[in-house]
Amino acid sequence: MLTRKCIIFIFLLCVLRIECVEFDVRAAALFPHAKLFRQIYGTASPSCQIEASCAIKDCLAAWSNLSYVHASGKSIPLKNKAKLDIVPLSIGLKFLYHLDNDWEVYTGAGLCYTWLKETINCHRSNNTSHIGGVVKLGASKHYRCLRVSLFGDYQLQKFVAKHSTYNQKVGAGGFLLGGALGVTF
């Protein structure tokens, strides 16, 4: 409960800070690293995200990110209809490397609190939350107050898959590759 409050507090700090706040709308594909996840839900799932960051120093920024991932597939071994909704809320720091006035590259890391809902045959079978981590790498091109970014994130997240025949710890994380459109205030 304390972790959830800390994450929400830092997210609000990034959003409410007046100086140099950046907002991004991000779209990505999640490429899961767990074999069981790929067998059930496929090799890629869409992710939509919003991210806010605020500069702490010229080369350091705090960021917060809210994502949504939806996947559907067939359970193993019974081949029942399966749906998965993942909502990660992440916070962390990123280090900025200014290549010139318009380009920057960043790398960062943070904590991720993830809510996960797994549904099999229209019955909720797993509703859980866990703490994990995220590592970020990306590049941005600035056009006055607008910017375009390409990024690659790696999320490390574990949860217990509760299927009708087994309980197994499964990685719900993986590589996120995508792009973003943002605005700077």
Secondary structure, 3 states (H helix, E strand, C coil): CHHHHHHHHHHHHHHHCCCCEEEEEEEEEEEECCHHHHHHHCCCEEEEEEEEEEEEECCEEEEEEEEEEEEEEECCCCCCEEEEEEEEEEEEEEEEEECCCCEEEEEEEEEEEEEEEEEECCEEEEEEEEEEEEEEEEEEEEECCEEEEEEEEEEECEEEEECCCCEEEEECCEEEEEEEEEEEC
